[in-house]
Amino acid sequence: MTKYRFITPHRAGKWYPDLKQAQRFANAIGAGFLDRMTGRFVAYRDTRIEVANFPD
């Protein structure tokens, strides 16, 4: 199962089962925000996405 999370220089987010959900909660750690009008994700500087494959 593939999971996603955002990482900033000082914090790491929780693992989420899909990218959209990780983007929706990225603002909780200061990684960026999901623009509700356009549906685009805006990442803050030095934010990166981490993708991992976990066994089912």
MDAnalysis code that builds the backbone (N, CA, C; Angstrom):
import MDAnalysis as mda
import numpy as np

u = mda.Universe.empty(168, n_residues=56, atom_resindex=np.repeat(np.arange(56), 3), trajectory=True)
u.add_TopologyAttr("name", ["N", "CA", "C"] * 56)
u.add_TopologyAttr("resid", np.arange(1, 57))
u.add_TopologyAttr("resname", ["MET", "THR", "LYS", "TYR", "ARG", "PHE", "ILE", "THR", "PRO", "HIS", "ARG", "ALA", "GLY", "LYS", "TRP", "TYR", "PRO", "ASP", "LEU", "LYS", "GLN", "ALA", "GLN", "ARG", "PHE", "ALA", "ASN", "ALA", "ILE", "GLY", "ALA", "GLY", "PHE", "LEU", "ASP", "ARG", "MET", "THR", "GLY", "ARG", "PHE", "VAL", "ALA", "TYR", "ARG", "ASP", "THR", "ARG", "ILE", "GLU", "VAL", "ALA", "ASN", "PHE", "PRO", "ASP"])
u.atoms.positions = np.array([
    [0.837, -1.167, 0.000],
    [0.000, 0.000, 0.000],
    [0.890, 1.242, 0.000],
    [0.651, 2.149, -0.898],
    [1.415, 3.384, -0.999],
    [0.804, 4.425, -0.072],
    [1.668, 5.114, 0.693],
    [1.219, 6.179, 1.590],
    [2.064, 7.421, 1.355],
    [1.483, 8.576, 1.725],
    [2.103, 9.869, 1.449],
    [2.128, 10.721, 2.709],
    [3.166, 11.568, 2.816],
    [3.209, 12.567, 3.876],
    [4.122, 13.704, 3.445],
    [3.887, 14.869, 4.036],
    [4.720, 16.031, 3.769],
    [5.694, 16.218, 4.915],
    [6.872, 16.722, 4.566],
    [7.924, 16.953, 5.542],
    [8.434, 18.375, 5.361],
    [8.577, 19.091, 6.478],
    [9.179, 20.420, 6.487],
    [10.526, 20.291, 7.194],
    [11.318, 21.334, 7.220],
    [12.602, 21.233, 7.930],
    [12.459, 20.912, 9.423],
    [11.288, 21.193, 10.015],
    [11.126, 21.008, 11.455],
    [10.049, 20.009, 11.862],
    [9.215, 19.582, 10.911],
    [8.118, 18.691, 11.260],
    [7.863, 17.679, 10.154],
    [7.251, 16.566, 10.543],
    [6.830, 15.546, 9.577],
    [5.362, 15.250, 9.826],
    [4.598, 15.166, 8.747],
    [3.175, 14.897, 8.864],
    [2.870, 13.424, 9.049],
    [1.599, 13.137, 9.268],
    [1.145, 11.757, 9.381],
    [1.106, 11.127, 7.994],
    [1.112, 9.804, 7.952],
    [0.989, 9.072, 6.692],
    [-0.474, 9.033, 6.291],
    [-0.750, 9.272, 4.998],
    [-2.113, 9.233, 4.471],
    [-2.177, 8.281, 3.285],
    [-3.325, 7.633, 3.081],
    [-3.441, 6.638, 2.018],
    [-3.496, 7.207, 0.605],
    [-3.757, 8.511, 0.468],
    [-3.747, 9.109, -0.870],
    [-3.190, 10.524, -0.808],
    [-2.719, 10.997, -1.945],
    [-2.061, 12.298, -2.023],
    [-3.007, 13.443, -1.696],
    [-4.236, 13.377, -2.158],
    [-5.191, 14.461, -1.896],
    [-5.433, 14.655, -0.402],
    [-5.525, 13.567, 0.323],
    [-5.742, 13.670, 1.764],
    [-4.507, 14.254, 2.448],
    [-3.320, 13.867, 2.019],
    [-2.089, 14.432, 2.571],
    [-2.024, 15.935, 2.300],
    [-2.446, 16.351, 1.115],
    [-2.460, 17.772, 0.782],
    [-3.470, 18.527, 1.632],
    [-4.609, 17.909, 1.891],
    [-5.666, 18.553, 2.667],
    [-5.211, 18.871, 4.090],
    [-4.367, 18.005, 4.677],
    [-3.934, 18.188, 6.056],
    [-2.519, 18.756, 6.183],
    [-1.898, 19.159, 5.091],
    [-0.530, 19.677, 5.118],
    [-0.420, 20.975, 5.912],
    [-1.485, 21.748, 5.970],
    [-1.410, 23.016, 6.704],
    [-1.238, 22.797, 8.203],
    [-1.581, 21.618, 8.713],
    [-1.442, 21.327, 10.144],
    [0.018, 21.347, 10.592],
    [0.946, 21.072, 9.683],
    [2.373, 21.102, 10.030],
    [3.098, 22.262, 9.358],
    [2.358, 23.123, 8.665],
    [2.981, 24.262, 7.996],
    [3.681, 23.900, 6.706],
    [3.167, 22.891, 6.002],
    [3.800, 22.439, 4.762],
    [3.208, 23.101, 3.527],
    [2.021, 23.658, 3.630],
    [1.364, 24.272, 2.494],
    [-0.133, 24.275, 2.705],
    [-0.871, 24.582, 1.639],
    [-2.321, 24.598, 1.756],
    [-2.961, 24.199, 0.443],
    [-4.167, 23.705, 0.533],
    [-4.955, 23.311, -0.623],
    [-5.921, 24.448, -0.928],
    [-5.752, 25.082, -2.078],
    [-6.626, 26.185, -2.488],
    [-7.975, 25.598, -2.881],
    [-8.994, 25.908, -2.115],
    [-10.307, 25.309, -2.340],
    [-10.978, 25.793, -3.623],
    [-10.667, 26.995, -4.064],
    [-11.304, 27.514, -5.283],
    [-10.758, 26.830, -6.537],
    [-9.446, 26.629, -6.588],
    [-8.839, 26.048, -7.782],
    [-8.546, 24.559, -7.626],
    [-8.481, 24.072, -6.379],
    [-8.143, 22.680, -6.144],
    [-6.655, 22.396, -6.233],
    [-5.851, 23.441, -6.313],
    [-4.395, 23.274, -6.414],
    [-3.742, 23.312, -5.043],
    [-2.683, 22.522, -4.913],
    [-1.920, 22.517, -3.670],
    [-0.754, 23.476, -3.809],
    [-0.565, 24.323, -2.803],
    [0.537, 25.279, -2.777],
    [1.453, 24.889, -1.628],
    [2.633, 24.386, -1.962],
    [3.602, 23.971, -0.941],
    [4.457, 25.167, -0.541],
    [4.757, 25.245, 0.739],
    [5.658, 26.287, 1.219],
    [7.094, 25.889, 0.924],
    [7.986, 26.861, 0.991],
    [9.391, 26.628, 0.680],
    [9.982, 25.564, 1.605],
    [10.849, 24.739, 1.056],
    [11.546, 23.650, 1.758],
    [10.634, 22.507, 2.176],
    [9.433, 22.447, 1.614],
    [8.521, 21.332, 1.877],
    [8.774, 20.256, 0.838],
    [8.765, 19.010, 1.288],
    [8.915, 17.908, 0.343],
    [7.891, 16.830, 0.661],
    [7.603, 16.029, -0.337],
    [6.660, 14.919, -0.188],
    [7.466, 13.645, -0.026],
    [7.004, 12.781, 0.860],
    [7.642, 11.484, 1.045],
    [6.610, 10.421, 0.687],
    [7.017, 9.473, -0.132],
    [6.141, 8.386, -0.573],
    [6.788, 7.069, -0.137],
    [5.981, 6.203, 0.471],
    [6.492, 4.910, 0.930],
    [5.503, 3.814, 0.590],
    [6.028, 2.650, 0.312],
    [5.210, 1.472, 0.056],
    [5.274, 0.572, 1.277],
    [4.121, 0.375, 1.918],
    [4.017, -0.482, 3.086],
    [3.344, -1.783, 2.676],
    [3.719, -2.889, 3.302],
    [3.031, -4.153, 2.991],
    [1.576, -4.089, 3.451],
    [0.707, -4.716, 2.715],
    [-0.728, -4.693, 3.057],
    [-1.031, -5.437, 4.307],
])
